[in-house]
């Protein structure tokens, strides 16, 4: 647990430090392009290191099951998100419908005239 937290903190500190200390001032030059490529390679190496650590963990947090289930996960999430979004929009539309005035409500109109 402590190793995972330390790894995450070191990666975050490294990325923030690189962001503030290595901004390319000369865009489009060979040096800036090389710096960008080196940065992308470093990020990919860290990503690969993290994936490797997760897959070789004796107690992984993510129980994926079959590869087919893992492949379906983004699609299932997108579908459930779209369904929830549609329900939320219908609730919003219902809440925004105009409220009838007292004169349009027959049972209230009759009691007021008496």
Secondary structure, 3 states (H helix, E strand, C coil): CHHHHHHHHHHHHHHHHHHHHCCCCCCCCHHHHHHHHHHHHHHHHHHHHHHHHHHCCCCCCCCCCCHHHHHHHHHHHHHHHHHHHHHHHHHHHHHHCCCCCHHHCHHHHHHHHC
